[in-house]
C-alpha cells in the first residue's frame, strides 16, 4: 500500500542524508512530499520530522503538526538520544521517536508505524466516530485516538474512568462498535448500582429452573448474553469485594456455572468497565480487590471533564441543537447565547450542557436563531445573580469568548491589562508600589494607567 506523507528536515541535516532517507522511505512504500515541506503543505495528515540535533525548530515543527493525525520524529544524529530529550519530543506532540542509526531496517520501521497511524486516522475520521464523540480539542482528540487504538487493534479489557456526565457509556459503546471480531455479538450492560447481593448470582451467572424460590423458568445471565460480544460493567466500583472475587474467576477462566446447575458453561467476551470512583484508593482501603482491578484495567481511559475541553462547548451545543430540531431547520445560536454557554460552569459536564441546551430549545419559537430570551430564567444567573462578563472567566475562555463576539485585539489587550491591575492591587492589599513590582512595571506607569482608566470610566463610552 502506498502512503502519502509530508516530510520536514531540520537545517542540520545535509543534502546527502536527506536524499538517502527519501530514497529508502520511498523504497519502503512511502510517498513523500518534497523535502522542506511544512506540515501545512503536505498531502496527508501524517508527517515525519527528521533532525540531527534537537532544538526549538524541531520541537516547534512537531507542535504545529496536526494533533488529530500523527508525527514521527526521526533522529539521524550519531549515538542514542538521552531519555529526557526523547520525552521532550513526545511532550511536544510526537507519537513516536525513532533513532535511525540504531535500527537495522529503519525505513521499514518508519513505514510500519505510518501505515498503522494511517489506519487509525481513517477510523478517527469515520462518520461513526465523528458523530458519536463530538469535539476537536487537543484533550479530547488524545482520548478518542486512544479509544480507537484499543477498540480496533486489540481485544484488551478496558477500564473507563471519569466524572459523571463525561460520556463513559458512549465510549464503551463505541469500543464495541469498532471491535473488528467477525463473529461479534451483543453489547450487554450491567448497571452495578442496581445489582442486589441476593440476586447478583442470577444477574451475572443466570439460573436453572427451581434453583431458588420463585425461579419458575431458567434464565440466561450477563455472561451468557455477552458471549462473543462486549460486557459493560457500569459503575463497577459499586460491586462488593465478594462479588468481585466471583467475577474474577470467570474473567480469568472464561467458565461459569448457572445458579442451581452443575454444568460448566463457556463464555468469551470483551470486558469494558466504567466508574467515577478512585479504584486505586479503593485498593488501599480494601473496598476494591487489587487482582480484580488489574484484570479489568488491561487498558485505562479517562474521559475529560468539560472544563478540560472548553473548546468543545460550542460544537457540542451545535450538535445538541441539531438533534432537537427537524433536519434542515438550521437553527443558529446568536452571539449572546454563545457567550453565555462559553462562560457558564458545567458541574455535570457534557450531560449538564446537553440538558441546558435542551431547555433553551424547548423555549424556542421554531424560527430564527436561539436568543437570550430562550434561556430559562433559572439558568440566567451565576452565583452572584448575574452572568459573568468575559474578562472574569478563565483567561483562555475569556479570549475565546472575545474572539467569538468580534472584539478587537486592542480592546482584548486593554481589558486584560485592566484586569491584571485590579487583581495585582487586590493581591497586594491596595499597595501601589508592591502591585507595580508584581506586574513588572514602575510605580509611575501604574499610576498613569489607573488615571487613564478613571478618565475613560468618567467620560463613559463614545456616542
C-alpha positions as CSV (number, residue, x, y, z in Angstrom):
1,X,0.0,0.0,0.0
2,X,1.4,3.4,-1.0
3,X,1.0,6.0,1.7
4,X,1.4,9.7,1.2
5,X,3.0,11.8,3.9
6,X,4.9,15.1,4.4
7,X,8.5,15.2,5.5
8,X,10.5,18.0,7.0
9,X,14.2,18.2,7.7
10,X,15.9,20.3,10.2
11,X,18.6,22.7,9.0
12,X,21.4,20.5,10.4
13,X,20.6,17.5,8.1
14,X,22.7,17.8,5.0
15,X,21.7,17.2,1.3
16,X,23.3,13.7,1.2
17,X,21.5,12.2,4.2
18,X,18.3,13.9,3.0
19,X,18.4,12.2,-0.4
20,X,19.3,8.8,1.1
21,X,16.4,8.9,3.7
22,X,13.9,9.9,1.0
23,X,15.1,7.1,-1.3
24,X,14.9,4.4,1.4
25,X,11.5,5.5,2.6
26,X,10.1,5.5,-1.0
27,X,11.5,2.0,-1.4
28,X,9.6,1.0,1.7
29,X,6.3,2.2,0.0
30,X,6.0,5.7,1.5
31,X,5.2,8.5,-1.0
32,X,6.8,11.7,0.3
33,X,6.3,15.4,-0.4
34,X,9.3,17.5,-1.4
35,X,11.9,18.0,1.2
36,X,11.4,21.1,3.2
37,X,7.6,21.0,3.0
38,X,5.8,22.3,6.1
39,X,3.1,20.2,7.8
40,X,0.5,22.5,6.2
41,X,1.9,21.8,2.8
42,X,1.8,18.0,2.9
43,X,-0.8,15.9,1.0
44,X,-1.8,13.8,4.0
45,X,-2.3,14.1,7.8
46,X,0.8,12.1,8.7
47,X,4.3,13.5,8.8
48,X,8.0,12.8,9.5
49,X,10.3,15.3,11.2
50,X,13.9,14.4,10.5
51,X,16.6,16.0,12.7
52,X,20.2,15.7,13.7
53,X,20.1,17.9,16.8
54,X,17.0,18.6,18.9
55,X,16.4,22.3,19.0
56,X,13.5,24.6,19.3
57,X,12.9,24.4,15.5
58,X,12.4,20.7,15.7
59,X,10.0,21.0,18.7
60,X,8.1,23.8,17.0
61,X,7.6,21.7,13.9
62,X,6.3,18.8,16.0
63,X,3.9,21.2,17.9
64,X,2.3,22.7,14.8
65,X,1.6,19.3,13.3
66,X,-2.0,18.1,13.2
67,X,-2.6,16.6,16.6
68,X,-5.5,14.6,15.2
69,X,-3.2,12.6,12.9
70,X,0.4,12.0,13.9
71,X,4.0,13.0,13.5
72,X,7.0,10.7,13.7
73,X,10.3,12.3,15.0
74,X,13.3,10.6,13.3
75,X,16.8,11.2,14.7
76,X,19.7,10.7,12.3
77,X,22.3,12.0,14.6
78,X,25.2,9.9,16.0
79,X,24.6,7.9,19.1
80,X,21.5,7.4,21.2
81,X,19.3,10.3,22.4
82,X,19.0,10.7,26.2
83,X,15.7,9.7,27.6
84,X,14.8,13.3,28.8
85,X,15.3,14.5,25.2
86,X,13.1,11.8,23.8
87,X,10.4,12.6,26.4
88,X,10.6,16.3,25.4
89,X,9.8,15.4,21.8
90,X,6.9,13.3,22.9
91,X,5.6,16.1,25.2
92,X,5.7,18.4,22.1
93,X,3.2,16.1,20.4
94,X,5.1,13.4,18.5
95,X,3.5,10.0,18.5
96,X,6.9,8.2,18.5
97,X,10.7,8.9,18.2
98,X,12.9,6.6,16.2
99,X,16.7,6.7,16.0
100,X,17.8,5.8,12.5
101,X,21.4,4.7,13.2
102,X,20.2,2.3,15.9
103,X,17.8,0.4,13.7
104,X,18.9,-2.3,11.1
105,X,15.8,-1.7,8.9
106,X,14.9,1.9,9.9
107,X,12.9,2.7,6.7
108,X,10.6,-0.4,7.2
109,X,10.1,0.6,10.8
110,X,9.0,4.1,9.8
111,X,6.7,2.7,7.1
112,X,5.1,0.2,9.5
113,X,4.3,2.9,12.0
114,X,2.9,5.3,9.4
115,X,0.6,2.6,8.0
116,X,-0.7,1.8,11.4
117,X,-1.3,5.5,12.2
118,X,-2.9,6.0,8.8
119,X,-5.4,3.2,9.6
120,X,-6.1,4.8,13.0
121,X,-6.6,8.2,11.3
122,X,-9.1,6.7,8.9
123,X,-11.2,5.3,11.8
124,X,-10.9,8.7,13.6
125,X,-12.3,10.4,10.5
126,X,-15.2,8.0,10.1
127,X,-18.7,9.2,10.4
128,X,-19.4,6.7,13.3
129,X,-16.6,8.3,15.4
130,X,-17.2,11.9,14.5
131,X,-20.9,11.7,15.2
132,X,-20.5,9.7,18.5
133,X,-17.7,11.6,20.2
134,X,-18.2,15.2,19.3
135,X,-15.2,17.6,19.8
136,X,-11.8,18.6,18.4
137,X,-10.0,20.0,21.4
138,X,-6.5,18.5,22.0
139,X,-7.5,16.8,25.2
140,X,-10.5,15.2,23.5
141,X,-8.5,14.2,20.4
142,X,-6.0,12.3,22.6
143,X,-8.8,10.4,24.3
144,X,-10.6,9.5,21.1
145,X,-7.3,8.3,19.5
146,X,-6.7,6.1,22.5
147,X,-10.2,4.7,22.2
148,X,-9.8,3.9,18.5
149,X,-6.5,2.1,19.1
150,X,-7.7,-0.1,21.8
151,X,-11.1,-0.9,20.1
152,X,-9.9,-1.6,16.6
153,X,-6.5,-3.0,17.2
154,X,-6.7,-5.0,20.4
155,X,-9.0,-7.3,22.3
156,X,-8.0,-5.9,25.7
157,X,-10.3,-5.3,28.6
158,X,-10.8,-1.6,29.2
159,X,-11.4,0.5,32.3
160,X,-13.0,3.9,31.7
161,X,-12.8,6.4,34.5
162,X,-14.1,9.9,34.7
163,X,-16.7,12.2,36.4
164,X,-20.4,11.7,35.9
165,X,-21.7,13.1,32.6
166,X,-18.4,12.8,30.7
167,X,-19.6,10.1,28.3
168,X,-18.3,6.9,29.7
169,X,-21.1,4.7,28.3
170,X,-20.8,6.4,24.9
171,X,-17.1,5.4,24.9
172,X,-18.0,1.9,25.9
173,X,-20.5,1.5,23.1
174,X,-18.0,2.9,20.6
175,X,-15.4,0.4,21.7
176,X,-17.9,-2.3,21.0
177,X,-18.9,-0.8,17.6
178,X,-15.3,-0.6,16.5
179,X,-14.4,-4.1,17.6
180,X,-13.3,-6.0,14.5
181,X,-14.2,-9.5,15.5
182,X,-16.0,-11.2,12.6
183,X,-18.4,-13.1,14.9
184,X,-19.1,-10.2,17.2
185,X,-22.3,-10.5,19.2
186,X,-24.2,-8.1,21.5
187,X,-23.3,-5.2,23.8
188,X,-24.6,-6.2,27.2
189,X,-24.9,-3.6,30.0
190,X,-25.0,-4.4,33.7
191,X,-25.7,-1.4,36.0
192,X,-23.7,-2.4,39.1
193,X,-25.5,0.2,41.2
194,X,-28.8,-1.9,40.8
195,X,-27.3,-5.3,41.4
196,X,-28.6,-6.5,44.8
197,X,-26.4,-9.0,46.8
198,X,-29.3,-11.5,46.9
199,X,-29.8,-11.6,43.1
200,X,-26.3,-10.9,41.9
201,X,-25.6,-14.6,41.1
202,X,-28.6,-14.8,38.8
203,X,-27.8,-11.4,37.3
204,X,-24.4,-12.5,36.1
205,X,-24.4,-16.3,36.0
206,X,-28.1,-17.0,35.2
207,X,-30.1,-19.7,36.9
208,X,-31.8,-23.0,36.3
209,X,-35.5,-23.6,36.8
210,X,-36.1,-24.3,40.5
211,X,-32.7,-23.0,41.6
212,X,-34.4,-20.9,44.3
213,X,-37.9,-19.9,45.4
214,X,-39.6,-18.0,42.5
215,X,-37.3,-19.4,39.8
216,X,-40.1,-20.7,37.7
217,X,-38.0,-20.7,34.5
218,X,-34.4,-20.9,33.6
219,X,-32.7,-17.6,32.8
220,X,-29.5,-16.6,31.0
221,X,-27.2,-14.3,32.9
222,X,-25.0,-11.5,31.6
223,X,-22.1,-13.9,31.0
224,X,-24.1,-15.9,28.5
225,X,-25.7,-12.9,26.9
226,X,-22.4,-11.3,26.3
227,X,-20.7,-14.3,24.8
228,X,-18.8,-13.2,21.6
229,X,-19.8,-9.6,22.4
230,X,-19.0,-7.0,25.0
231,X,-19.9,-7.0,28.7
232,X,-20.1,-3.5,30.0
233,X,-20.0,-3.1,33.8
234,X,-21.2,0.4,34.5
235,X,-20.1,1.8,37.9
236,X,-18.0,-1.3,38.6
237,X,-16.8,0.4,41.8
238,X,-20.1,-0.4,43.4
239,X,-19.6,-4.2,43.4
240,X,-18.8,-5.8,46.7
241,X,-15.4,-7.5,47.2
242,X,-17.1,-10.9,47.4
243,X,-18.8,-10.4,44.0
244,X,-15.6,-9.1,42.6
245,X,-13.9,-12.4,43.5
246,X,-16.6,-14.4,41.8
247,X,-16.4,-12.3,38.6
248,X,-12.6,-12.5,38.6
249,X,-12.6,-16.3,38.2
250,X,-15.0,-16.0,35.2
251,X,-12.9,-13.3,33.6
252,X,-9.7,-15.4,34.0
253,X,-11.0,-18.8,33.1
254,X,-14.0,-17.9,30.7
255,X,-16.1,-20.6,32.5
256,X,-19.0,-20.4,34.9
257,X,-22.0,-22.4,36.3
258,X,-25.5,-21.1,36.4
259,X,-27.1,-20.9,39.8
260,X,-28.6,-24.4,40.5
261,X,-26.5,-26.1,37.8
262,X,-23.5,-28.4,37.9
263,X,-22.7,-27.9,34.3
264,X,-19.8,-25.7,33.2
265,X,-20.6,-23.1,30.5
266,X,-18.0,-21.2,28.5
267,X,-18.1,-17.6,27.5
268,X,-15.7,-15.2,25.7
269,X,-16.4,-11.5,25.8
270,X,-14.6,-8.2,25.8
271,X,-14.9,-6.7,29.3
272,X,-15.4,-2.9,29.5
273,X,-15.9,-1.3,32.9
274,X,-16.6,2.2,34.0
275,X,-16.5,4.1,37.2
276,X,-16.4,7.6,38.7
277,X,-14.7,6.3,41.8
278,X,-10.9,6.2,42.6
279,X,-10.4,2.5,42.4
280,X,-6.7,2.7,43.3
281,X,-7.7,4.3,46.6
282,X,-10.3,1.5,46.9
283,X,-7.5,-1.0,46.7
284,X,-5.7,0.8,49.6
285,X,-8.8,0.9,51.9
286,X,-9.9,-2.7,50.9
287,X,-13.1,-1.8,49.1
288,X,-11.8,-2.9,45.8
289,X,-9.7,-6.0,45.1
290,X,-6.3,-5.4,43.5
291,X,-6.4,-8.7,41.5
292,X,-9.8,-7.7,40.0
293,X,-8.6,-4.2,39.3
294,X,-5.6,-5.4,37.3
295,X,-7.8,-7.8,35.4
296,X,-10.3,-5.2,34.3
297,X,-7.8,-2.5,33.6
298,X,-5.9,-4.0,30.7
299,X,-6.2,-0.6,29.1
300,X,-7.3,2.5,31.0
301,X,-9.0,5.6,29.6
302,X,-10.1,8.7,31.5
303,X,-12.8,10.8,30.0
304,X,-12.1,14.5,30.2
305,X,-14.3,16.9,32.1
306,X,-15.9,19.7,30.1
307,X,-13.7,22.2,32.0
308,X,-10.7,20.4,30.4
309,X,-12.2,20.7,26.9
310,X,-13.9,24.0,26.8
311,X,-13.1,24.4,23.1
312,X,-15.7,21.7,22.5
313,X,-18.6,23.5,24.2
314,X,-19.9,25.3,21.1
315,X,-19.5,22.2,18.8
316,X,-21.4,20.1,21.4
317,X,-24.1,22.7,21.7
318,X,-24.5,22.9,18.0
319,X,-24.8,19.1,17.9
320,X,-27.5,19.1,20.6
321,X,-29.4,21.8,18.8
322,X,-29.4,19.8,15.5
323,X,-30.6,16.8,17.4
324,X,-33.6,18.8,18.9
325,X,-34.9,20.3,15.6
326,X,-36.0,18.6,12.4
327,X,-33.4,18.1,9.7
328,X,-32.9,21.3,7.6
329,X,-34.2,23.6,10.3
330,X,-30.8,25.3,10.5
331,X,-31.4,27.0,13.9
332,X,-28.4,29.2,14.7
333,X,-27.1,30.3,18.1
334,X,-26.7,34.0,18.4
335,X,-23.7,35.7,20.0
336,X,-25.2,36.4,23.4
337,X,-26.2,32.8,23.9
338,X,-22.8,31.6,22.6
339,X,-21.2,33.8,25.2
340,X,-23.5,32.5,27.9
341,X,-22.7,28.9,27.0
342,X,-18.9,29.6,27.0
343,X,-18.8,31.4,30.3
344,X,-21.0,29.1,32.3
345,X,-19.8,26.3,34.6
346,X,-20.9,22.7,34.0
347,X,-20.6,20.6,37.2
348,X,-22.5,17.8,35.4
349,X,-20.1,18.0,32.4
350,X,-21.5,17.2,28.9
351,X,-24.8,15.9,30.3
352,X,-25.2,19.2,32.1
353,X,-24.6,21.1,28.8
354,X,-27.0,18.9,26.9
355,X,-29.8,19.4,29.4
356,X,-29.2,23.2,29.3
357,X,-29.3,23.3,25.5
358,X,-32.5,21.2,25.5
359,X,-34.2,23.6,27.9
360,X,-33.2,26.5,25.7
361,X,-34.5,24.7,22.6
362,X,-37.8,23.9,24.3
363,X,-38.4,27.6,24.8
364,X,-37.6,28.5,21.2
365,X,-40.5,29.6,19.0
366,X,-39.3,27.5,16.0
367,X,-37.9,30.2,13.7
368,X,-34.8,32.3,13.7
369,X,-31.7,31.8,16.0
370,X,-31.7,30.9,19.6
371,X,-31.6,34.2,21.5
372,X,-31.2,35.3,25.1
373,X,-35.0,35.2,25.6
374,X,-34.9,31.4,25.1
375,X,-32.6,30.9,28.1
376,X,-34.8,29.9,31.1
377,X,-34.7,32.4,33.9
378,X,-33.3,29.9,36.4
379,X,-30.3,29.4,34.1
380,X,-29.6,33.0,33.5
381,X,-27.9,33.9,36.8
382,X,-24.4,33.0,38.2
383,X,-23.5,32.6,41.8
384,X,-23.8,36.4,42.3
385,X,-27.1,36.7,40.4
386,X,-25.5,38.0,37.2
387,X,-24.0,36.4,34.1
388,X,-20.2,36.7,34.1
389,X,-18.7,39.2,31.7
390,X,-15.9,37.8,29.5
391,X,-12.9,39.2,31.3
392,X,-13.8,37.4,34.5
393,X,-13.7,34.0,33.0
394,X,-10.6,31.9,32.8
395,X,-8.1,33.6,30.5
396,X,-8.3,31.1,27.7
397,X,-12.1,31.0,27.8
398,X,-12.2,34.8,28.1
399,X,-10.2,35.3,24.9
400,X,-12.2,32.7,23.1
401,X,-15.5,34.5,24.0
402,X,-14.0,37.8,23.0
403,X,-13.0,36.4,19.6
404,X,-16.4,34.9,19.1
405,X,-18.0,38.2,19.8
406,X,-15.7,40.0,17.3
407,X,-13.9,42.1,20.0
408,X,-10.8,43.7,18.5
409,X,-7.2,43.0,19.6
410,X,-6.8,46.4,21.2
411,X,-9.9,46.0,23.4
412,X,-8.8,42.5,24.4
413,X,-5.4,43.8,25.4
414,X,-6.9,46.7,27.3
415,X,-9.3,44.5,29.2
416,X,-6.6,42.1,30.1
417,X,-4.4,44.9,31.3
418,X,-7.1,46.4,33.4
419,X,-8.0,43.1,35.0
420,X,-4.3,42.4,35.7
421,X,-4.0,45.8,37.6
422,X,-7.2,45.1,39.5
423,X,-6.0,41.7,40.6
424,X,-2.5,42.8,41.5
425,X,-3.8,45.6,43.7
426,X,-6.2,43.2,45.3
427,X,-3.4,40.7,45.9
428,X,-1.2,43.4,47.5
429,X,-3.9,44.9,49.7
430,X,-4.1,48.1,47.6
431,X,-0.4,48.9,47.9
432,X,0.5,50.5,44.6
433,X,4.3,50.0,44.9
434,X,4.0,46.3,45.5
435,X,1.4,45.8,42.8
436,X,3.7,47.6,40.3
437,X,6.6,45.3,41.3
438,X,4.4,42.2,40.9
439,X,3.4,43.4,37.4
440,X,6.9,44.3,36.4
441,X,6.2,48.0,35.8
442,X,7.2,51.2,37.5
443,X,5.0,53.0,40.1
444,X,4.6,55.9,37.7
445,X,3.5,53.7,34.8
446,X,0.9,52.0,37.0
447,X,-0.4,55.4,38.3
448,X,-0.7,56.7,34.7
449,X,-2.6,53.6,33.7
450,X,-5.0,53.9,36.6
451,X,-5.6,57.6,35.9
452,X,-6.3,56.7,32.3
453,X,-8.8,54.1,33.4
454,X,-10.6,56.6,35.6
455,X,-10.8,59.2,32.8
456,X,-12.3,56.6,30.5
457,X,-14.8,55.5,33.2
458,X,-15.8,59.1,33.9
459,X,-16.3,60.1,30.3
460,X,-18.3,56.9,29.5
461,X,-18.4,55.2,26.1
462,X,-18.4,57.3,23.0
463,X,-21.6,58.1,21.3
